[in-house]
Amino acid sequence: MVRELKTEKLPIKMWIDELEAGALEQAKNLANFPYAVKHIALMPDCHQGFGMPIGGVMATREVIVPNAVGVDIGCGMCAVQTSLSGISQAELRKILSAIRSRIPVGHKHHKQSQDSSRMPPVNEDKPMPVVNREYRSATRQLGTLGGGNHFIEIQNGSDGQVWIMVHSGSRNIGKQVADHYNRLATNLNQKWASPVPRSHQLAYLRLESKEGKQYIREMEYCVDFAFASRKLMMDNTLGVFKSYFGKDFRSAPMINIAHNYAAFEEHFGMDVVVHRKGATKADKDTVGIIPGSQGANSYIVRGKGNRDSFESCSHGAGRTMGRKEAIRSLNLADEMKKLDDKGIIHAIRSQRDLEEATSAYKDISMVMDLQRDLVDVLVELSPLAVIKG
C-alpha cells in the first residue's frame, strides 16, 4: 500500500501515488457511504468513473450499488497459452484478417443468432425482466468484441510461448441491466429519503428486497454472458490458428477473470458484498490477467490474498486522459511511430483511434510496481498484433 487517507468516515487505502481530483472526491463519497464497511481500496490504475472510481473496491452490508459495478457488467479478460514458440508478421496479418471475418467488432453484431447452447441458461422460475427482454438480441451479440478499449491481442510470452488474449464485456444486455437498476435504485432512494446525496451517483438496493434480488440475478447473468462471449471469441480465434497451423497446434486451458461485478465474500470476519469496478480478484488461489495499453506489455499473475485490498488488484494500466482529450491532444504520427518502431501490428489508423493510444494510459510497469504486495507475476507478455473494437 502506498498511502492511507483518514479524513473521512472510513479510511481510504491507496495503491496509487497520484490520484486525480475527481477520482479522490468519488473515493471520499464511498468512504462516507453509510453501508460501506472497514475501508475503501483504490488500485494503482484508479481514475474517475461514474459514481465510483474505476479501480475502486468497496465492501458493503445490507445493500448493493448498481453504479459501483458499472454499465459493462462482467467485463473482463481471458488468455490462452499456445504451443507456438514464434510467429511471423506475414502469418500474423493473415490470421488477423481471418479473425476479423469471424468476430464482429465495434457496433457490429452477428447476422444470425449464435448457438443457444452457448448462452447462459435462464431460470424461468426467477424473474429477470431485462434479461428476458434483451435475450434475443443478445444471441447475436454473443461472441462479438464491442468497442472502446476491448481487444484481441496476439502476444509473445516470457515463457517462450505465443499467447492469445481477449478483453470484452456484456455488450448491450449488460448496459440495459445496469441502466434499469440504477434508475430503479435512484427512484427508490428518493422515495426513502436516502441520506446519500443523489449527486454522488451511489443509489442502492436493499439485498433482501425484490428489486435487490432481481438485480443480483440479472447482474450474475450478465457476468456469465460476458464470459460465454469471451469463450466463443477465443474458440473462434483458436479455430483460425488451428486451420492455419494444422493438427500440431495446441492450446492450454483458458484463464478467465472479470473486473466489473459484485460478489458475496467473507472479509475481516464479515459477510459482505464486494463491489469491484475495474478491479480483479487476487486471492491466493486466483490466476489473473492484467493487460497493458495498446503497445504495452500485459501480465499473467497470481494473487497474494492481501486483506487490505479485499484480495483485489488492478484490472489494467488505467487512463491518464479521457477519450476526447486523447483525440484532441495526441499526435497521430507520433503514436503510430511508437508502435511501428516496436514492430507491432496495431489499430491506430486515424485521429479518432487516438482514444486508445499508448499515451492515453498509465505506464503499466509503474502500475505493476505499485502492486507488488497484491500479485506475483507468472508470465510477462509483449504485444505482437492487436485487433481493437
C-alpha positions as CSV (number, residue, x, y, z in Angstrom):
1,M,0.0,0.0,0.0
2,V,1.3,3.4,-0.9
3,R,-0.7,5.6,1.5
4,E,-3.8,5.9,3.6
5,L,-6.3,8.8,3.9
6,K,-8.1,9.0,7.2
7,T,-10.1,12.2,6.8
8,E,-13.4,10.5,6.1
9,K,-15.8,8.2,8.0
10,L,-13.8,5.1,6.7
11,P,-10.1,5.1,5.8
12,I,-9.2,5.1,2.1
13,K,-6.3,2.7,1.4
14,M,-4.5,3.5,-1.8
15,W,-2.0,1.6,-4.0
16,I,-1.6,4.7,-6.2
17,D,0.8,7.6,-5.7
18,E,-1.1,10.3,-7.7
19,L,-4.8,10.5,-7.9
20,E,-6.9,13.0,-10.0
21,A,-9.2,15.3,-8.0
22,G,-12.4,13.8,-9.4
23,A,-11.4,10.2,-8.5
24,L,-10.4,11.3,-5.0
25,E,-13.8,13.0,-4.5
26,Q,-15.6,9.9,-5.6
27,A,-13.4,7.8,-3.2
28,K,-14.4,10.1,-0.3
29,N,-18.0,9.7,-1.2
30,L,-17.5,5.9,-0.9
31,A,-15.8,6.3,2.4
32,N,-18.8,8.2,3.7
33,F,-21.4,5.8,2.2
34,P,-23.5,4.6,5.2
35,Y,-23.4,0.9,4.2
36,A,-19.7,0.6,3.4
37,V,-17.6,-1.3,5.9
38,K,-13.9,-1.4,7.0
39,H,-12.3,0.8,4.4
40,I,-12.2,1.7,0.7
41,A,-9.4,0.3,-1.5
42,L,-8.0,2.1,-4.6
43,M,-5.9,0.1,-7.1
44,P,-2.9,1.6,-8.9
45,D,-4.9,2.1,-12.2
46,C,-7.6,4.1,-10.4
47,H,-9.2,7.0,-12.3
48,Q,-12.6,8.8,-12.3
49,G,-15.7,6.9,-13.3
50,F,-19.4,7.4,-12.7
51,G,-20.3,7.3,-9.0
52,M,-17.4,5.0,-8.1
53,P,-13.9,5.5,-9.5
54,I,-12.6,2.8,-11.9
55,G,-10.1,0.8,-10.0
56,G,-12.1,1.1,-6.8
57,V,-13.1,-1.7,-4.3
58,M,-15.9,-1.3,-1.8
59,A,-17.4,-3.8,0.6
60,T,-21.0,-3.2,1.8
61,R,-23.5,-4.8,4.1
62,E,-27.3,-4.9,3.6
63,V,-27.2,-3.2,0.2
64,I,-25.8,-3.5,-3.3
65,V,-25.0,-0.5,-5.5
66,P,-25.5,-0.9,-9.3
67,N,-23.3,2.1,-10.2
68,A,-20.5,0.5,-8.2
69,V,-20.5,-2.3,-10.7
70,G,-21.0,-0.1,-13.7
71,V,-22.6,-0.5,-17.2
72,D,-20.3,-3.1,-18.7
73,I,-21.2,-5.8,-16.2
74,G,-18.8,-8.8,-16.3
75,C,-16.3,-7.1,-18.5
76,G,-13.1,-9.0,-18.2
77,M,-10.1,-10.8,-19.7
78,C,-9.3,-14.3,-21.0
79,A,-6.0,-15.6,-22.1
80,V,-4.6,-18.8,-23.6
81,Q,-1.1,-20.1,-24.0
82,T,-0.5,-21.8,-27.3
83,S,2.0,-24.4,-28.4
84,L,3.7,-21.9,-30.8
85,S,7.1,-20.6,-29.9
86,G,7.1,-17.9,-32.6
87,I,5.1,-16.4,-35.4
88,S,6.0,-14.1,-38.4
89,Q,4.4,-10.8,-39.3
90,A,3.2,-12.3,-42.6
91,E,1.4,-15.1,-40.7
92,L,0.0,-12.6,-38.2
93,R,-1.5,-10.5,-40.9
94,K,-3.3,-13.5,-42.5
95,I,-4.5,-14.6,-39.1
96,L,-5.8,-11.2,-38.1
97,S,-7.8,-11.0,-41.4
98,A,-9.4,-14.4,-40.7
99,I,-10.2,-13.4,-37.1
100,R,-12.0,-10.3,-38.3
101,S,-14.1,-12.4,-40.7
102,R,-15.3,-14.5,-37.8
103,I,-15.6,-11.9,-35.0
104,P,-17.7,-8.7,-35.4
105,V,-16.0,-5.7,-33.8
106,G,-17.2,-2.2,-32.8
107,H,-21.0,-1.8,-33.1
108,K,-21.3,-4.8,-35.4
109,H,-23.3,-8.0,-34.4
110,H,-23.6,-11.4,-35.9
111,K,-26.2,-11.5,-38.7
112,Q,-27.7,-14.6,-37.1
113,S,-28.3,-15.8,-33.6
114,Q,-25.5,-18.0,-32.2
115,D,-26.0,-21.5,-30.9
116,S,-28.3,-21.2,-27.9
117,S,-26.3,-23.8,-26.0
118,R,-23.6,-21.1,-25.9
119,M,-25.9,-18.8,-23.9
120,P,-26.1,-19.0,-20.1
121,P,-29.3,-20.8,-19.1
122,V,-32.3,-18.7,-17.9
123,N,-34.1,-19.9,-14.8
124,E,-37.8,-19.3,-15.8
125,D,-38.9,-19.6,-12.1
126,K,-36.9,-16.5,-11.1
127,P,-37.9,-13.2,-12.7
128,M,-35.2,-11.5,-14.9
129,P,-37.3,-8.9,-16.8
130,V,-34.4,-7.1,-18.5
131,V,-32.5,-10.3,-19.5
132,N,-35.8,-11.8,-20.9
133,R,-36.4,-8.6,-22.9
134,E,-32.8,-8.5,-24.3
135,Y,-32.2,-12.2,-24.7
136,R,-33.0,-12.5,-28.4
137,S,-30.8,-9.6,-29.4
138,A,-28.0,-10.9,-27.1
139,T,-27.9,-14.1,-29.1
140,R,-26.5,-12.0,-32.0
141,Q,-24.1,-10.1,-29.7
142,L,-22.6,-13.2,-28.2
143,G,-19.0,-13.6,-29.4
144,T,-18.7,-10.0,-30.6
145,L,-15.9,-7.7,-29.4
146,G,-17.6,-4.4,-29.0
147,G,-15.7,-1.1,-28.9
148,G,-13.7,1.2,-26.6
149,N,-10.8,-0.5,-25.0
150,H,-11.8,-4.0,-25.9
151,F,-9.3,-6.0,-27.9
152,I,-8.0,-9.3,-29.3
153,E,-4.2,-9.5,-29.0
154,I,-1.5,-11.9,-30.1
155,Q,1.5,-11.8,-27.7
156,N,4.9,-13.2,-27.0
157,G,5.3,-14.7,-23.5
158,S,8.3,-14.6,-21.3
159,D,7.8,-18.4,-21.1
160,G,8.8,-18.6,-24.7
161,Q,5.2,-19.3,-26.0
162,V,2.8,-17.3,-28.1
163,W,-0.4,-16.2,-26.2
164,I,-3.8,-15.0,-27.3
165,M,-5.7,-12.5,-25.1
166,V,-9.3,-11.2,-25.3
167,H,-10.8,-8.2,-23.4
168,S,-14.6,-7.9,-23.7
169,G,-17.8,-7.3,-21.8
170,S,-21.5,-8.0,-21.8
171,R,-22.4,-5.7,-24.7
172,N,-25.9,-4.1,-24.7
173,I,-27.5,-6.6,-22.3
174,G,-25.2,-5.6,-19.5
175,K,-25.8,-1.9,-20.2
176,Q,-29.5,-2.4,-20.2
177,V,-29.4,-4.2,-16.9
178,A,-27.1,-1.6,-15.3
179,D,-29.2,1.4,-16.5
180,H,-32.5,-0.2,-15.5
181,Y,-31.5,-1.0,-11.9
182,N,-29.6,2.3,-11.4
183,R,-32.7,4.2,-12.4
184,L,-34.8,2.0,-10.2
185,A,-32.4,2.5,-7.2
186,T,-32.4,6.2,-7.8
187,N,-36.2,6.4,-7.7
188,L,-36.4,4.2,-4.6
189,N,-33.7,6.2,-2.8
190,Q,-35.6,9.4,-3.4
191,K,-38.8,7.7,-2.1
192,W,-36.9,6.5,1.0
193,A,-35.3,10.0,1.5
194,S,-31.9,8.3,1.4
195,P,-29.1,10.1,3.3
196,V,-26.8,9.6,0.2
197,P,-26.9,12.7,-2.0
198,R,-28.2,12.0,-5.5
199,S,-25.2,13.8,-6.9
200,H,-22.9,11.0,-5.5
201,Q,-24.5,8.6,-8.0
202,L,-24.4,5.8,-5.4
203,A,-28.1,4.8,-5.3
204,Y,-28.5,1.4,-3.7
205,L,-30.9,-1.5,-3.5
206,R,-31.5,-3.5,-0.3
207,L,-30.3,-7.0,-0.6
208,E,-33.5,-8.6,0.8
209,S,-35.8,-6.5,-1.4
210,K,-37.4,-7.9,-4.5
211,E,-35.5,-5.3,-6.6
212,G,-32.2,-6.2,-5.0
213,K,-32.6,-9.9,-5.5
214,Q,-33.6,-9.3,-9.2
215,Y,-30.6,-7.1,-9.8
216,I,-28.3,-9.7,-8.3
217,R,-29.8,-12.4,-10.6
218,E,-29.5,-10.2,-13.7
219,M,-26.1,-8.9,-12.8
220,E,-24.8,-12.5,-12.4
221,Y,-26.4,-13.5,-15.7
222,C,-24.5,-10.7,-17.4
223,V,-21.3,-11.8,-15.8
224,D,-21.9,-15.3,-17.2
225,F,-22.9,-13.9,-20.6
226,A,-19.7,-11.9,-20.8
227,F,-17.7,-15.0,-20.0
228,A,-19.6,-17.0,-22.6
229,S,-19.0,-14.3,-25.2
230,R,-15.2,-14.2,-24.5
231,K,-15.1,-18.0,-24.7
232,L,-16.8,-18.0,-28.1
233,M,-14.4,-15.4,-29.4
234,M,-11.4,-17.3,-28.0
235,D,-12.8,-20.6,-29.6
236,N,-13.2,-18.8,-32.9
237,T,-9.7,-17.3,-32.7
238,L,-8.2,-20.7,-31.8
239,G,-10.1,-22.2,-34.8
240,V,-8.3,-19.7,-37.1
241,F,-4.9,-20.7,-35.6
242,K,-5.7,-24.4,-36.0
243,S,-6.8,-24.0,-39.6
244,Y,-3.6,-22.2,-40.3
245,F,-1.0,-24.2,-38.4
246,G,-2.7,-27.6,-38.6
247,K,-3.2,-30.5,-36.3
248,D,0.0,-29.9,-34.3
249,F,-1.3,-26.6,-33.0
250,R,-2.4,-26.9,-29.3
251,S,-3.6,-24.6,-26.6
252,A,-3.6,-24.7,-22.8
253,P,-6.8,-24.3,-20.7
254,M,-8.2,-20.8,-20.8
255,I,-7.7,-18.3,-18.0
256,N,-10.7,-16.0,-17.4
257,I,-11.3,-13.2,-14.9
258,A,-13.9,-10.4,-14.7
259,H,-13.3,-6.9,-13.4
260,N,-16.8,-5.3,-13.2
261,Y,-19.1,-7.1,-10.7
262,A,-20.2,-7.5,-7.1
263,A,-19.8,-10.8,-5.2
264,F,-20.7,-12.2,-1.8
265,E,-17.5,-12.8,0.1
266,E,-16.1,-13.0,3.6
267,H,-13.6,-10.4,4.7
268,F,-12.4,-9.4,8.2
269,G,-14.8,-11.9,9.7
270,M,-17.9,-10.3,8.0
271,D,-20.1,-11.5,5.2
272,V,-20.0,-8.6,2.7
273,V,-20.8,-7.6,-0.9
274,V,-17.5,-6.7,-2.5
275,H,-18.0,-4.3,-5.4
276,R,-15.1,-4.4,-7.9
277,K,-15.3,-1.7,-10.6
278,G,-12.3,-2.0,-12.8
279,A,-10.6,-4.3,-10.3
280,T,-9.9,-8.1,-10.3
281,K,-9.9,-10.7,-7.6
282,A,-6.4,-11.5,-6.3
283,D,-6.7,-14.2,-3.6
284,K,-4.1,-16.8,-3.3
285,D,-6.0,-19.3,-5.4
286,T,-6.6,-17.0,-8.4
287,V,-4.6,-16.7,-11.5
288,G,-5.5,-13.4,-13.1
289,I,-4.7,-11.1,-16.1
290,I,-3.5,-7.5,-16.0
291,P,-3.4,-6.0,-19.5
292,G,-1.4,-3.0,-20.6
293,S,-2.5,-0.4,-23.1
294,Q,-2.2,-0.9,-26.8
295,G,1.5,-1.5,-27.5
296,A,2.4,-2.1,-23.8
297,N,3.1,-5.4,-22.0
298,S,0.5,-7.5,-20.2
299,Y,0.8,-9.9,-17.3
300,I,-0.4,-13.2,-16.1
301,V,-0.4,-13.0,-12.3
302,R,-1.2,-14.9,-9.2
303,G,-2.9,-13.1,-6.3
304,K,-1.2,-12.8,-2.9
305,G,-4.5,-12.5,-1.0
306,N,-3.8,-9.1,0.5
307,R,-6.5,-8.5,3.1
308,D,-6.3,-4.7,2.9
309,S,-7.2,-4.7,-0.8
310,F,-10.1,-7.1,-0.2
311,E,-7.9,-9.6,-2.1
312,S,-8.0,-7.4,-5.2
313,C,-5.6,-5.9,-7.7
314,S,-5.7,-3.6,-10.8
315,H,-7.6,-4.5,-14.0
316,G,-5.1,-2.8,-16.3
317,A,-3.0,0.3,-16.7
318,G,-5.7,2.9,-16.2
319,R,-6.2,6.0,-18.2
320,T,-4.3,9.2,-17.8
321,M,-6.7,11.2,-20.0
322,G,-10.2,11.0,-21.3
323,R,-11.1,9.7,-24.7
324,K,-12.0,13.2,-26.1
325,E,-8.8,14.7,-24.6
326,A,-6.7,12.0,-26.2
327,I,-8.2,12.5,-29.6
328,R,-7.8,16.3,-29.3
329,S,-4.2,16.4,-27.8
330,L,-2.2,13.4,-29.0
331,N,-0.2,13.4,-32.3
332,L,-1.3,10.7,-34.7
333,A,2.1,10.3,-36.4
334,D,3.9,10.1,-33.1
335,E,1.6,7.5,-31.6
336,M,1.8,5.3,-34.8
337,K,5.6,5.6,-34.8
338,K,5.8,4.3,-31.2
339,L,4.0,1.1,-32.2
340,D,5.6,0.8,-35.6
341,D,9.1,1.0,-34.1
342,K,8.2,-1.9,-31.9
343,G,7.1,-4.0,-34.9
344,I,3.5,-4.2,-33.5
345,I,0.6,-4.7,-35.9
346,H,-1.7,-2.1,-34.3
347,A,-5.1,-0.4,-34.7
348,I,-4.1,3.2,-34.8
349,R,-5.2,4.5,-38.2
350,S,-7.0,7.8,-37.7
351,Q,-7.3,10.7,-35.2
352,R,-10.3,9.1,-33.6
353,D,-8.3,5.9,-32.8
354,L,-6.1,8.0,-30.5
355,E,-8.6,7.5,-27.7
356,E,-6.9,4.1,-27.4
357,A,-3.3,5.3,-28.0
358,T,-0.5,4.2,-25.6
359,S,0.0,7.7,-24.3
360,A,-3.7,7.9,-23.1
361,Y,-2.8,5.3,-20.5
362,K,-0.5,5.0,-17.5
363,D,2.8,3.2,-17.7
364,I,1.9,-0.4,-16.9
365,S,5.4,-1.2,-15.5
366,M,4.8,1.6,-12.8
367,V,1.3,0.2,-12.1
368,M,2.7,-3.3,-11.6
369,D,5.5,-1.9,-9.3
370,L,2.8,-0.2,-7.1
371,Q,1.0,-3.6,-6.5
372,R,3.9,-5.8,-5.7
373,D,2.2,-6.7,-2.4
374,L,-1.0,-7.7,-4.3
375,V,0.2,-10.1,-7.1
376,D,3.2,-12.1,-8.3
377,V,3.9,-12.1,-12.0
378,L,3.9,-15.5,-13.6
379,V,4.3,-14.5,-17.3
380,E,5.0,-11.2,-18.9
381,L,3.5,-10.8,-22.4
382,S,4.7,-8.4,-25.1
383,P,2.3,-7.5,-27.9
384,L,2.7,-8.7,-31.5
385,A,-0.6,-7.7,-33.1
386,V,-3.9,-6.3,-31.9
387,I,-7.5,-6.0,-33.1
388,K,-9.4,-3.2,-31.5
389,G,-13.1,-2.5,-31.4
